[in-house]
Amino acid sequence: MKLARTHGLSEIQTEILNTVRTFVDKEIIPSAQELEHADTYPQAIVDRMAEMGLFGLMIPEEYGGLGESLLTYALCVEELARGWMSISGVINTHFIVAYLLQHHGTPEQKRHFLPRMATGEIRGAFSMSEPELGSDVAAIRTKAVRDDAGDYIIDGRKMWLTNGSTATVVAVLVRTDEGRERPHDNLTTFLIEKPAGYGTVVPGLSIPGKIHKMGYKGIDTTELLFDNYATAADTVLGGIPGEGFKQMMDGIEVGRVNVAARACGIAIRAFELGARYAQQRSTFGKPIVEHQAIGFSLAEMATKVEAAHLMMVNAARLKDSGERNDVAAGMAKYLASEFCNEVTQASFRIHGGYGYSTEYEIERLMREAPFMLIGEGTSEIQKRIISKGVLRDYRL
């Protein structure tokens, strides 16, 4: 049987997925190793993604997008990550910003951004984290203060912006003094427009340079520095300050489905590579796949791939239905990221010494898989969300 197949898809969904899968096999997998090892931005691949309409996959048709579901998007991400995880990162933050605009933006903000986001002309990034923040979002220090004209002056330092230099609009969560008792209710999301590039991109706003990483290469990860940066009041997402935490958590829920999908894609590729190598490599007079230890390992890998995929699909369908999916998204992200690492390590062991060589694809996956454990909230954060959510229905 083929792993990670999704039942109940429409003809349009199936056609989109087949197109993306062909694109991955023909244009991403053959060039991923060279681009990743050189840490080169995959401009040609990104241009093709824009031509295919992937930047507007979930943007409504009235704004020039395809108007597809979160499930369709997640399945496309799974395919892209199977080819090269960094490619799925190119559209992830873009998609979250588009989602935030679609569900929380003012009519003017939607008209201003969404049509050009659908074509990829405007590219999105979002920013919550700070250098000393970790997972404690309520402790955000970057601050926006109103001036005499009613606009805002922002000062502070944001960290870990995926697509920080290539994005031209960044959804940034900062502290505003709303006088509310709960710290979370004093946070506001701003839509900051900027040109692509490094250095001081506009007065008061700078991108210092690319952060170098063990994996997730080819894509830019940066800081974002505010120094007396002035922005108009109408750049507040939705026009109402103090709503930023709720808005961002809504976006993070779909982001967690995205990371689960990416983890599934890496795990699928790790299984494919392990299964292929086990049939090509022989020891003691027979292919190693015929040794029970290897056969059992492949069985465990396949089961984990299938389980992670099913949980990811369930979380996406729940969100599409309008039901609360914080627990389902947390479970999917937690299980898929953990299983992704386990499957990748099992494939690495099947490869033996060759798995340690940079000539083999599994070496790259070994550096990419750990990011799934921390992206959009660590496994420990997911467990906290899951336990609180489950006890809502099991509280004594």
TIBA-231313 format. One line per 4 residues: number of its first residue (from 0); their letters; for each residue x, y, z of C-alpha. Coordinates in steps of 0.5 Angstrom, whole numbers, padded with zeros to 4 digits. Each point is the difference from the previous one (the first is absolute). Last residue first. Example, Ala and Ser with C-alpha at 12.3 -4.5 7.8 and 13.67 -1.06 7.14 Angstrom:
1 = SA = 0027/-0002/0014 | -0002/-0007/0002
//
This chain:
395 = LRYD = -0027/0032/0077 | 0002/0003/-0007 | 0000/-0005/-0006 | -0003/0005/-0005
391 = RLVG = 0004/0006/0001 | 0006/-0005/0002 | 0001/-0002/-0007 | 0002/0008/-0002
387 = KSII = 0004/0001/0006 | 0004/-0006/-0001 | 0001/0001/-0007 | 0002/0007/0000
383 = RKQI = 0005/-0002/0005 | 0003/-0006/-0004 | 0000/0005/-0006 | 0005/0005/0004
379 = ESTG = 0004/-0006/0002 | 0000/-0002/-0007 | 0003/0007/-0002 | -0004/0005/-0003
375 = EGIL = -0001/0002/-0007 | 0007/-0003/-0002 | 0003/-0003/0005 | 0000/-0008/-0001
371 = MFPA = -0001/0001/-0007 | 0007/0003/0000 | 0003/-0006/0002 | -0002/-0003/-0007
367 = ERML = 0004/0004/-0005 | 0007/-0002/0002 | -0001/-0007/0000 | -0004/0001/-0007
363 = REIE = 0006/0003/-0003 | 0004/-0006/0002 | -0006/-0005/-0003 | 0002/0003/-0007
359 = YETS = 0006/-0003/0000 | 0006/0003/-0003 | 0001/0004/0006 | 0003/-0007/0003
355 = YGYG = -0003/-0002/0007 | -0005/-0004/-0003 | 0005/-0004/-0004 | 0003/-0003/0007
351 = GHIR = -0007/-0004/0001 | -0005/0002/-0005 | -0005/-0004/0005 | 0002/0004/0006
347 = FSAQ = -0002/0007/-0004 | -0007/-0003/-0002 | -0001/-0002/0008 | 0003/0007/0001
343 = TVEN = -0005/0003/-0005 | -0006/-0004/0003 | 0001/0002/0007 | 0001/0008/-0002
339 = CFES = -0006/0000/-0004 | -0004/-0004/0006 | 0002/0005/0005 | -0002/0006/-0005
335 = ALYK = -0007/-0004/-0002 | -0002/-0001/0007 | 0001/0007/0003 | -0003/0003/-0006
331 = AMGA = -0006/-0004/-0001 | -0001/0000/0008 | 0000/0008/0000 | -0004/0000/-0006
327 = AVDN = -0005/-0004/0003 | 0000/0003/0006 | -0001/0007/-0003 | -0005/-0002/-0005
323 = REGS = -0006/0004/0002 | -0006/-0002/-0005 | 0000/0004/-0007 | 0000/-0006/-0004
319 = DKLR = 0006/0002/-0003 | 0004/0000/0006 | -0003/-0007/0002 | 0002/-0002/-0007
315 = AANV = 0007/0003/0001 | 0001/-0004/0007 | -0003/-0007/-0003 | 0005/0001/-0006
311 = MMLH = 0006/0001/0004 | -0002/-0006/0005 | -0001/-0005/-0006 | 0007/0002/-0003
307 = AAEV = 0003/-0001/0007 | -0003/-0007/0000 | 0002/-0002/-0007 | 0007/0003/0001
303 = KTAM = 0001/-0004/0007 | -0003/-0006/-0003 | 0005/0000/-0006 | 0006/0001/0005
299 = EALS = -0002/-0006/0004 | -0001/-0005/-0006 | 0007/0003/-0003 | 0003/-0002/0007
295 = FGIA = -0003/-0007/0000 | 0003/-0001/-0007 | 0007/0002/0002 | 0000/-0004/0006
291 = QHEV = -0003/-0006/-0004 | 0006/0000/-0005 | -0004/0000/-0007 | 0001/0007/0000
287 = IPKG = 0007/-0001/0000 | 0001/-0002/-0007 | 0003/-0007/0000 | 0006/-0004/0001
283 = FTSR = 0003/0002/0007 | -0001/0007/-0002 | -0004/0004/-0006 | -0002/0007/-0001
279 = QQAY = -0005/0001/-0006 | -0006/-0002/0004 | 0002/0004/0006 | 0002/0006/-0003
275 = RAGL = -0007/0001/-0004 | -0004/-0001/0007 | 0004/0004/0004 | 0000/0006/-0006
271 = EFAR = -0008/-0001/0000 | 0000/0000/0008 | 0004/0006/0000 | -0004/0004/-0005
267 = IAIG = -0007/-0002/0003 | 0003/0002/0007 | 0002/0007/-0003 | -0007/0001/-0003
263 = CARA = -0003/-0002/0007 | 0004/0005/0003 | -0002/0006/-0005 | -0007/-0002/0001
259 = AVNV = 0000/0000/0008 | 0004/0007/-0001 | -0006/0002/-0004 | -0005/-0002/0005
255 = RGVE = 0004/0004/0005 | -0001/0006/-0004 | -0007/-0001/-0001 | 0000/0001/0008
251 = IGDM = 0005/0005/0000 | -0005/0005/-0004 | -0005/-0001/0005 | 0005/0001/0005
247 = MQKF = 0002/0007/-0003 | -0007/0003/-0001 | -0001/-0002/0008 | 0007/0003/0002
243 = GEGP = -0001/0006/-0005 | -0007/0003/0003 | 0003/0005/0004 | -0001/0006/-0006
239 = IGGL = -0006/0000/-0004 | 0001/0001/-0008 | -0001/-0007/-0002 | 0008/0000/0000
235 = VTDA = 0003/0006/0002 | 0003/0004/-0006 | -0006/0005/0000 | 0004/0003/0006
231 = ATAY = 0005/0002/-0004 | 0007/-0002/0001 | 0007/0004/0003 | 0006/-0004/0001
227 = NDFL = 0004/0003/0006 | 0005/-0006/0000 | -0003/-0007/-0002 | 0004/-0006/-0002
223 = LETT = -0002/-0006/-0004 | 0004/-0006/0001 | 0001/-0005/-0005 | -0001/-0007/-0003
219 = DIGK = 0001/0000/-0008 | -0002/-0007/-0004 | 0006/-0004/-0003 | 0001/-0004/0006
215 = YGMK = -0005/-0003/0005 | 0006/-0003/0003 | 0006/0001/0005 | -0002/0007/0000
211 = HIKG = 0003/0007/-0002 | -0004/0006/0001 | 0000/0005/-0006 | 0001/0007/0001
207 = PISL = -0001/0007/0004 | -0008/0001/-0002 | -0001/0007/0001 | -0006/0005/0002
203 = GPVV = 0001/0007/0003 | 0000/0003/-0007 | -0001/-0005/-0006 | 0004/-0006/-0002
199 = TGYG = 0005/0001/0005 | 0005/-0006/-0001 | -0003/-0006/-0004 | -0004/-0001/-0006
195 = APKE = -0008/0000/-0002 | -0004/0007/0000 | -0004/0001/0007 | -0007/0000/0002
191 = ILFT = -0002/-0001/0007 | -0007/-0003/0002 | 0000/0001/0007 | -0003/-0005/0005
187 = TLND = -0002/0002/0007 | 0002/-0002/0007 | -0003/0003/0007 | -0005/-0006/0000
183 = HPRE = 0005/-0005/0001 | 0002/0004/0006 | -0006/-0001/0004 | -0003/0006/0004
179 = RGED = -0001/0004/-0006 | 0003/0007/0000 | 0001/0000/-0008 | 0007/0002/0000
175 = TRVL = 0003/-0003/-0006 | 0004/-0006/0000 | 0002/-0003/-0007 | -0002/-0006/-0005
171 = VAVV = 0003/0001/-0007 | -0004/-0002/-0007 | 0006/0002/-0005 | -0001/0002/-0007
167 = TATS = 0005/0000/-0005 | 0003/-0006/0001 | 0007/-0002/-0003 | 0004/0002/0006
163 = GNTL = -0004/-0003/0006 | -0002/-0006/-0004 | 0000/-0004/0007 | 0000/0005/0005
159 = WMKR = 0004/-0003/0006 | 0001/0006/0005 | -0003/0007/0001 | 0003/0006/0003
155 = GDII = -0003/0006/0003 | -0003/0007/-0001 | -0006/0002/-0004 | -0003/0007/0000
151 = YDGA = -0008/0000/-0002 | -0005/0005/-0003 | -0005/0004/0004 | 0003/0007/-0002
147 = DDRV = 0003/0001/0007 | 0004/-0007/0000 | -0003/-0006/0002 | 0005/-0005/0003
143 = AKTR = 0002/-0007/-0003 | 0004/-0005/0004 | 0005/-0006/-0002 | 0000/-0003/0007
139 = IAAV = -0004/-0006/-0001 | -0001/-0004/0007 | -0007/-0002/-0002 | 0003/-0004/-0005
135 = DSGL = 0004/-0005/0005 | 0002/-0005/-0005 | 0007/0002/-0001 | 0001/0008/0002
131 = EPES = 0007/0002/0000 | 0002/0001/-0007 | -0007/0002/-0002 | -0006/-0005/-0003
127 = MSFA = -0007/0003/-0003 | 0002/0001/-0007 | -0004/-0001/-0007 | 0003/0000/-0007
123 = GRIE = -0004/0001/-0006 | 0002/0001/-0008 | -0004/0005/-0004 | 0001/-0001/-0008
119 = GTAM = -0001/-0007/0002 | -0007/0000/-0004 | -0005/-0002/0005 | 0004/0005/0005
115 = RPLF = -0001/0006/-0005 | -0008/-0001/0000 | 0001/-0001/0008 | 0003/0006/0002
111 = HRKQ = -0004/0007/-0001 | -0006/-0003/-0001 | 0000/-0004/0006 | 0003/0006/0004
107 = EPTG = -0006/0004/-0002 | -0005/-0005/0002 | 0003/-0001/0007 | 0005/-0006/0001
103 = HHQL = -0002/-0005/0005 | -0002/-0006/-0004 | 0003/0001/-0007 | 0006/0004/0003
99 = LYAV = 0002/-0005/0005 | -0001/-0005/-0006 | 0004/0004/-0004 | 0006/0001/0005
95 = IFHT = 0000/-0008/0002 | 0000/-0002/-0008 | 0006/0005/-0001 | 0003/-0003/0006
91 = NIVG = 0000/-0007/-0003 | 0001/0001/-0007 | 0008/0001/0000 | 0000/-0006/0006
87 = SISM = -0003/-0005/-0005 | 0006/0001/-0004 | 0005/-0001/0006 | -0003/-0007/0001
83 = WGRA = 0003/-0002/-0007 | -0004/-0005/-0004 | -0004/-0004/0005 | -0001/0007/0003
79 = LEEV = -0004/0002/-0006 | -0004/-0006/0000 | -0002/0001/0007 | -0001/0008/-0001
75 = CLAY = -0005/-0002/-0006 | -0004/-0005/0005 | 0000/0006/0005 | -0003/0005/-0005
71 = TLLS = -0005/-0005/-0002 | -0002/-0001/0007 | 0000/0007/0001 | -0005/0001/-0005
67 = EGLG = 0000/0003/-0007 | -0002/0007/-0002 | 0004/0000/-0006 | 0003/0007/0001
63 = GYEE = -0002/0007/-0004 | -0003/0004/0005 | -0007/-0002/-0001 | 0002/-0007/-0001
59 = PIML = 0002/-0001/0008 | 0007/-0001/0002 | 0002/-0007/0002 | 0004/-0002/-0006
55 = GFLG = 0002/0007/-0002 | 0008/-0001/0001 | -0001/-0007/-0004 | -0003/0004/-0006
51 = MEAM = 0005/-0005/-0005 | 0003/0006/-0002 | 0002/0002/0007 | 0003/-0007/0001
47 = RDVI = 0004/0001/-0006 | 0003/0006/0002 | 0002/-0003/0007 | 0003/-0006/-0004
43 = AQPY = 0004/0005/-0004 | 0002/0004/0006 | 0002/-0006/0005 | 0005/0004/0005
39 = TDAH = 0006/-0003/0000 | 0003/-0003/0006 | 0005/-0003/-0004 | -0001/-0007/0003
35 = ELEQ = -0008/0001/-0001 | 0001/0002/-0007 | 0004/-0006/-0002 | -0004/-0005/0004
31 = ASPI = -0007/0003/-0002 | 0001/0000/-0008 | -0002/-0006/-0002 | -0006/-0001/0005
27 = IEKD = -0003/0007/-0001 | -0001/0000/-0008 | -0002/-0006/-0002 | -0003/-0004/0006
23 = VFTR = -0002/0006/0004 | -0004/0003/-0007 | -0003/-0007/-0001 | -0003/0000/0007
19 = VTNL = -0002/0007/0000 | -0004/-0002/-0007 | -0003/-0006/0004 | -0002/0004/0006
15 = IETQ = -0004/0005/-0004 | -0003/-0005/-0004 | -0002/-0004/0006 | -0003/0006/0003
11 = IESL = -0004/0002/-0006 | -0003/-0007/-0001 | -0002/0000/0007 | 0004/-0003/0006
7 = GHTR = -0004/-0006/0004 | 0006/-0004/0002 | 0007/0003/0001 | 0006/-0005/-0002
3 = ALKM = 0006/0001/0005 | 0003/-0007/-0002 | -0001/-0004/-0006 | -0002/-0007/0001
//
